Structures are given as structure tokens and as C-alpha cells.
């Protein structure tokens, strides 16, 4: 089953048998977008490090488009004094 990662996810990505990226969601997405621009036919698999689940990232469009589609980390609610 493919999942959509939370903003706090730690991911590992492979192109074929080669590990091509690992780390936080936004950093991995940026690395993978750069990879597919250089190697458009790369066969990429992405996994959530915590669960082992395969993850889907939409890498179409510009880097800005890719990053804009990613979930954002929740900001803590301001506490009233």
C-alpha cells in the first residue's frame, strides 16, 4: 500500500538498487526532483523509515510545485497568558 507521508516523516529513496536520498520529507523531495531532472527515466521507490511503507511523492512540475504540494509541519498553537 502506498501512503502520503506526514510533514515530519523520515524517508529513504532508491533508484533501482542505488540509495539516492535519505532524511526529512522536504529534503528527500528536493533531492528526488533534482534526480529526475537529470535522469527522467529513473525508477524511484521511496519508503517511510518508521513504518517501512512505500510512499508516493508527486515530482511533476517545478521544484517549487513539488515542495508546495508537500504537507507542512504543524505549528504549535499559541498559548494565551
N, CA, C and O atoms as a GROMACS GRO file, in nm:
protein
  324
    1UNK      N    1   0.083  -0.117   0.000
    1UNK     CA    2   0.000   0.000   0.000
    1UNK      C    3   0.088   0.124   0.000
    1UNK      O    4   0.185   0.132   0.076
    2UNK      N    5   0.056   0.220  -0.083
    2UNK     CA    6   0.130   0.345  -0.092
    2UNK      C    7   0.063   0.448  -0.002
    2UNK      O    8  -0.060   0.454   0.007
    3UNK      N    9   0.145   0.527   0.065
    3UNK     CA   10   0.090   0.627   0.156
    3UNK      C   11   0.143   0.765   0.120
    3UNK      O   12   0.239   0.779   0.045
    4UNK      N   13   0.079   0.866   0.177
    4UNK     CA   14   0.126   1.003   0.166
    4UNK      C   15   0.190   1.036   0.301
    4UNK      O   16   0.125   1.023   0.404
    5UNK      N   17   0.314   1.079   0.300
    5UNK     CA   18   0.388   1.096   0.426
    5UNK      C   19   0.346   1.221   0.503
    5UNK      O   20   0.308   1.322   0.442
    6UNK      N   21   0.353   1.216   0.635
    6UNK     CA   22   0.333   1.338   0.714
    6UNK      C   23   0.455   1.428   0.698
    6UNK      O   24   0.562   1.384   0.656
    7UNK      N   25   0.438   1.554   0.732
    7UNK     CA   26   0.547   1.652   0.717
    7UNK      C   27   0.671   1.614   0.797
    7UNK      O   28   0.782   1.653   0.761
    8UNK      N   29   0.654   1.539   0.904
    8UNK     CA   30   0.766   1.503   0.990
    8UNK      C   31   0.833   1.371   0.952
    8UNK      O   32   0.923   1.326   1.022
    9UNK      N   33   0.790   1.310   0.844
    9UNK     CA   34   0.840   1.179   0.804
    9UNK      C   35   0.989   1.182   0.772
    9UNK      O   36   1.040   1.280   0.718
   10UNK      N   37   1.057   1.074   0.806
   10UNK     CA   38   1.195   1.048   0.765
   10UNK      C   39   1.186   0.941   0.658
   10UNK      O   40   1.127   0.835   0.680
   11UNK      N   41   1.245   0.967   0.542
   11UNK     CA   42   1.230   0.880   0.426
   11UNK      C   43   1.365   0.833   0.374
   11UNK      O   44   1.468   0.895   0.398
   12UNK      N   45   1.360   0.721   0.300
   12UNK     CA   46   1.476   0.672   0.226
   12UNK      C   47   1.428   0.639   0.086
   12UNK      O   48   1.324   0.576   0.068
   13UNK      N   49   1.504   0.683  -0.014
   13UNK     CA   50   1.465   0.664  -0.154
   13UNK      C   51   1.574   0.590  -0.230
   13UNK      O   52   1.693   0.608  -0.206
   14UNK      N   53   1.529   0.508  -0.324
   14UNK     CA   54   1.618   0.430  -0.408
   14UNK      C   55   1.582   0.452  -0.555
   14UNK      O   56   1.466   0.468  -0.591
   15UNK      N   57   1.685   0.453  -0.638
   15UNK     CA   58   1.667   0.449  -0.784
   15UNK      C   59   1.730   0.317  -0.826
   15UNK      O   60   1.852   0.303  -0.830
   16UNK      N   61   1.645   0.221  -0.858
   16UNK     CA   62   1.695   0.086  -0.881
   16UNK      C   63   1.749   0.032  -0.751
   16UNK      O   64   1.679   0.035  -0.649
   17UNK      N   65   1.872  -0.017  -0.751
   17UNK     CA   66   1.934  -0.072  -0.630
   17UNK      C   67   2.016   0.032  -0.555
   17UNK      O   68   2.073   0.002  -0.450
   18UNK      N   69   2.022   0.154  -0.607
   18UNK     CA   70   2.107   0.259  -0.552
   18UNK      C   71   2.028   0.349  -0.458
   18UNK      O   72   1.924   0.403  -0.496
   19UNK      N   73   2.078   0.367  -0.336
   19UNK     CA   74   2.017   0.461  -0.242
   19UNK      C   75   2.052   0.601  -0.289
   19UNK      O   76   2.170   0.635  -0.304
   20UNK      N   77   1.948   0.685  -0.313
   20UNK     CA   78   1.973   0.817  -0.371
   20UNK      C   79   1.938   0.932  -0.277
   20UNK      O   80   1.980   1.045  -0.302
   21UNK      N   81   1.863   0.906  -0.172
   21UNK     CA   82   1.827   1.013  -0.079
   21UNK      C   83   1.778   0.953   0.051
   21UNK      O   84   1.721   0.844   0.054
   22UNK      N   85   1.802   1.026   0.160
   22UNK     CA   86   1.751   0.987   0.291
   22UNK      C   87   1.742   1.111   0.377
   22UNK      O   88   1.827   1.200   0.369
   23UNK      N   89   1.638   1.117   0.460
   23UNK     CA   90   1.624   1.230   0.551
   23UNK      C   91   1.481   1.278   0.560
   23UNK      O   92   1.388   1.203   0.531
   24UNK      N   93   1.463   1.405   0.600
   24UNK     CA   94   1.329   1.460   0.615
   24UNK      C   95   1.258   1.473   0.480
   24UNK      O   96   1.322   1.483   0.375
   25UNK      N   97   1.127   1.472   0.484
   25UNK     CA   98   1.042   1.474   0.365
   25UNK      C   99   1.084   1.581   0.264
   25UNK      O  100   1.108   1.549   0.148
   26UNK      N  101   1.095   1.706   0.306
   26UNK     CA  102   1.123   1.814   0.212
   26UNK      C  103   1.261   1.799   0.148
   26UNK      O  104   1.276   1.828   0.030
   27UNK      N  105   1.360   1.755   0.224
   27UNK     CA  106   1.495   1.737   0.169
   27UNK      C  107   1.497   1.623   0.068
   27UNK      O  108   1.561   1.634  -0.037
   28UNK      N  109   1.427   1.514   0.099
   28UNK     CA  110   1.422   1.400   0.006
   28UNK      C  111   1.349   1.439  -0.121
   28UNK      O  112   1.393   1.405  -0.231
   29UNK      N  113   1.239   1.512  -0.108
   29UNK     CA  114   1.163   1.555  -0.226
   29UNK      C  115   1.251   1.642  -0.317
   29UNK      O  116   1.249   1.626  -0.439
   30UNK      N  117   1.327   1.732  -0.257
   30UNK     CA  118   1.415   1.818  -0.337
   30UNK      C  119   1.522   1.736  -0.407
   30UNK      O  120   1.549   1.757  -0.526
   31UNK      N  121   1.584   1.644  -0.337
   31UNK     CA  122   1.686   1.558  -0.397
   31UNK      C  123   1.630   1.475  -0.512
   31UNK      O  124   1.693   1.460  -0.616
   32UNK      N  125   1.509   1.422  -0.492
   32UNK     CA  126   1.448   1.338  -0.596
   32UNK      C  127   1.408   1.420  -0.717
   32UNK      O  128   1.420   1.372  -0.830
   33UNK      N  129   1.359   1.542  -0.696
   33UNK     CA  130   1.325   1.627  -0.810
   33UNK      C  131   1.449   1.656  -0.892
   33UNK      O  132   1.446   1.651  -1.015
   34UNK      N  133   1.559   1.687  -0.824
   34UNK     CA  134   1.685   1.711  -0.895
   34UNK      C  135   1.730   1.586  -0.971
   34UNK      O  136   1.779   1.596  -1.084
   35UNK      N  137   1.712   1.469  -0.911
   35UNK     CA  138   1.748   1.343  -0.976
   35UNK      C  139   1.666   1.321  -1.103
   35UNK      O  140   1.723   1.288  -1.207
   36UNK      N  141   1.534   1.338  -1.095
   36UNK     CA  142   1.451   1.311  -1.214
   36UNK      C  143   1.473   1.414  -1.324
   36UNK      O  144   1.444   1.387  -1.440
   37UNK      N  145   1.523   1.530  -1.288
   37UNK     CA  146   1.557   1.628  -1.392
   37UNK      C  147   1.682   1.581  -1.469
   37UNK      O  148   1.693   1.603  -1.589
   38UNK      N  149   1.776   1.517  -1.397
   38UNK     CA  150   1.897   1.464  -1.461
   38UNK      C  151   1.872   1.329  -1.528
   38UNK      O  152   1.926   1.300  -1.634
   39UNK      N  153   1.788   1.246  -1.464
   39UNK     CA  154   1.761   1.110  -1.510
   39UNK      C  155   1.610   1.089  -1.517
   39UNK      O  156   1.552   1.027  -1.428
   40UNK      N  157   1.545   1.139  -1.623
   40UNK     CA  158   1.398   1.133  -1.630
   40UNK      C  159   1.340   0.991  -1.626
   40UNK      O  160   1.224   0.974  -1.590
   41UNK      N  161   1.419   0.892  -1.662
   41UNK     CA  162   1.369   0.755  -1.663
   41UNK      C  163   1.401   0.678  -1.535
   41UNK      O  164   1.380   0.556  -1.530
   42UNK      N  165   1.451   0.746  -1.434
   42UNK     CA  166   1.486   0.679  -1.308
   42UNK      C  167   1.363   0.612  -1.247
   42UNK      O  168   1.255   0.671  -1.243
   43UNK      N  169   1.381   0.490  -1.202
   43UNK     CA  170   1.275   0.414  -1.135
   43UNK      C  171   1.293   0.432  -0.985
   43UNK      O  172   1.380   0.369  -0.924
   44UNK      N  173   1.211   0.516  -0.924
   44UNK     CA  174   1.230   0.556  -0.786
   44UNK      C  175   1.131   0.487  -0.693
   44UNK      O  176   1.012   0.478  -0.723
   45UNK      N  177   1.181   0.438  -0.582
   45UNK     CA  178   1.098   0.385  -0.474
   45UNK      C  179   1.134   0.462  -0.348
   45UNK      O  180   1.251   0.484  -0.319
   46UNK      N  181   1.031   0.502  -0.273
   46UNK     CA  182   1.050   0.581  -0.152
   46UNK      C  183   0.983   0.508  -0.036
   46UNK      O  184   0.871   0.459  -0.049
   47UNK      N  185   1.053   0.503   0.077
   47UNK     CA  186   1.000   0.432   0.193
   47UNK      C  187   1.003   0.521   0.317
   47UNK      O  188   1.095   0.600   0.337
   48UNK      N  189   0.899   0.507   0.400
   48UNK     CA  190   0.894   0.572   0.530
   48UNK      C  191   0.982   0.491   0.624
   48UNK      O  192   0.962   0.371   0.640
   49UNK      N  193   1.081   0.556   0.686
   49UNK     CA  194   1.176   0.484   0.771
   49UNK      C  195   1.109   0.422   0.893
   49UNK      O  196   1.151   0.316   0.939
   50UNK      N  197   1.006   0.486   0.946
   50UNK     CA  198   0.943   0.437   1.068
   50UNK      C  199   0.856   0.314   1.044
   50UNK      O  200   0.855   0.221   1.124
   51UNK      N  201   0.782   0.313   0.933
   51UNK     CA  202   0.687   0.205   0.909
   51UNK      C  203   0.730   0.106   0.802
   51UNK      O  204   0.681  -0.006   0.797
   52UNK      N  205   0.823   0.148   0.716
   52UNK     CA  206   0.862   0.064   0.603
   52UNK      C  207   0.766   0.072   0.487
   52UNK      O  208   0.788   0.007   0.385
   53UNK      N  209   0.660   0.150   0.501
   53UNK     CA  210   0.560   0.164   0.395
   53UNK      C  211   0.618   0.240   0.276
   53UNK      O  212   0.700   0.330   0.291
   54UNK      N  213   0.574   0.200   0.158
   54UNK     CA  214   0.612   0.273   0.038
   54UNK      C  215   0.535   0.404   0.035
   54UNK      O  216   0.418   0.409   0.070
   55UNK      N  217   0.602   0.510  -0.007
   55UNK     CA  218   0.546   0.646  -0.005
   55UNK      C  219   0.536   0.698  -0.148
   55UNK      O  220   0.623   0.671  -0.231
   56UNK      N  221   0.429   0.774  -0.175
   56UNK     CA  222   0.412   0.840  -0.304
   56UNK      C  223   0.447   0.987  -0.292
   56UNK      O  224   0.399   1.055  -0.201
   57UNK      N  225   0.530   1.037  -0.382
   57UNK     CA  226   0.556   1.180  -0.394
   57UNK      C  227   0.531   1.219  -0.539
   57UNK      O  228   0.579   1.152  -0.630
   58UNK      N  229   0.457   1.327  -0.560
   58UNK     CA  230   0.432   1.378  -0.694
   58UNK      C  231   0.547   1.471  -0.730
   58UNK      O  232   0.559   1.580  -0.675
   59UNK      N  233   0.632   1.427  -0.823
   59UNK     CA  234   0.750   1.503  -0.861
   59UNK      C  235   0.730   1.580  -0.991
   59UNK      O  236   0.827   1.629  -1.049
   60UNK      N  237   0.607   1.592  -1.037
   60UNK     CA  238   0.577   1.666  -1.161
   60UNK      C  239   0.584   1.816  -1.137
   60UNK      O  240   0.555   1.863  -1.027
   61UNK      N  241   0.622   1.890  -1.241
   61UNK     CA  242   0.628   2.035  -1.231
   61UNK      C  243   0.764   2.082  -1.182
   61UNK      O  244   0.860   2.006  -1.178
   62UNK      N  245   0.769   2.208  -1.144
   62UNK     CA  246   0.894   2.267  -1.096
   62UNK      C  247   0.922   2.222  -0.953
   62UNK      O  248   0.836   2.164  -0.887
   63UNK      N  249   1.043   2.250  -0.907
   63UNK     CA  250   1.077   2.220  -0.768
   63UNK      C  251   0.982   2.293  -0.674
   63UNK      O  252   0.938   2.237  -0.574
   64UNK      N  253   0.950   2.418  -0.706
   64UNK     CA  254   0.856   2.495  -0.622
   64UNK      C  255   0.720   2.426  -0.617
   64UNK      O  256   0.657   2.421  -0.511
   65UNK      N  257   0.673   2.373  -0.731
   65UNK     CA  258   0.545   2.300  -0.735
   65UNK      C  259   0.550   2.177  -0.646
   65UNK      O  260   0.457   2.151  -0.569
   66UNK      N  261   0.660   2.102  -0.656
   66UNK     CA  262   0.675   1.980  -0.576
   66UNK      C  263   0.671   2.013  -0.427
   66UNK      O  264   0.597   1.950  -0.351
   67UNK      N  265   0.748   2.112  -0.386
   67UNK     CA  266   0.755   2.148  -0.244
   67UNK      C  267   0.624   2.206  -0.194
   67UNK      O  268   0.587   2.184  -0.078
   68UNK      N  269   0.553   2.278  -0.279
   68UNK     CA  270   0.425   2.338  -0.239
   68UNK      C  271   0.320   2.231  -0.210
   68UNK      O  272   0.233   2.252  -0.125
   69UNK      N  273   0.326   2.118  -0.279
   69UNK     CA  274   0.228   2.011  -0.258
   69UNK      C  275   0.252   1.931  -0.130
   69UNK      O  276   0.163   1.859  -0.085
   70UNK      N  277   0.371   1.942  -0.072
   70UNK     CA  278   0.403   1.862   0.047
   70UNK      C  279   0.332   1.917   0.170
   70UNK      O  280   0.309   2.037   0.181
   71UNK      N  281   0.297   1.828   0.263
   71UNK     CA  282   0.236   1.875   0.388
   71UNK      C  283   0.336   1.958   0.468
   71UNK      O  284   0.456   1.935   0.461
   72UNK      N  285   0.284   2.051   0.541
   72UNK     CA  286   0.368   2.136   0.627
   72UNK      C  287   0.360   2.084   0.770
   72UNK      O  288   0.258   2.028   0.811
   73UNK      N  289   0.467   2.101   0.843
   73UNK     CA  290   0.467   2.063   0.985
   73UNK      C  291   0.370   2.153   1.060
   73UNK      O  292   0.361   2.273   1.032
   74UNK      N  293   0.297   2.095   1.152
   74UNK     CA  294   0.202   2.173   1.231
   74UNK      C  295   0.281   2.269   1.320
   74UNK      O  296   0.383   2.233   1.380
   75UNK      N  297   0.231   2.391   1.328
   75UNK     CA  298   0.296   2.486   1.417
   75UNK      C  299   0.224   2.482   1.551
   75UNK      O  300   0.101   2.470   1.555
   76UNK      N  301   0.296   2.490   1.659
   76UNK     CA  302   0.231   2.482   1.791
   76UNK      C  303   0.134   2.598   1.809
   76UNK      O  304   0.159   2.711   1.767
   77UNK      N  305   0.021   2.568   1.872
   77UNK     CA  306  -0.078   2.671   1.900
   77UNK      C  307  -0.021   2.768   2.003
   77UNK      O  308   0.046   2.728   2.097
   78UNK      N  309  -0.050   2.895   1.983
   78UNK     CA  310  -0.003   2.994   2.080
   78UNK      C  311  -0.084   2.981   2.209
   78UNK      O  312  -0.207   2.972   2.206
   79UNK      N  313  -0.014   2.981   2.317
   79UNK     CA  314  -0.082   2.971   2.445
   79UNK      C  315  -0.112   3.112   2.495
   79UNK      O  316  -0.029   3.202   2.490
   80UNK      N  317  -0.233   3.127   2.542
   80UNK     CA  318  -0.272   3.258   2.596
   80UNK      C  319  -0.225   3.268   2.740
   80UNK      O  320  -0.228   3.172   2.816
   81UNK      N  321  -0.180   3.388   2.773
   81UNK     CA  322  -0.127   3.408   2.908
   81UNK      C  323  -0.233   3.461   3.002
   81UNK      O  324  -0.206   3.483   3.120
   0.00000   0.00000   0.00000
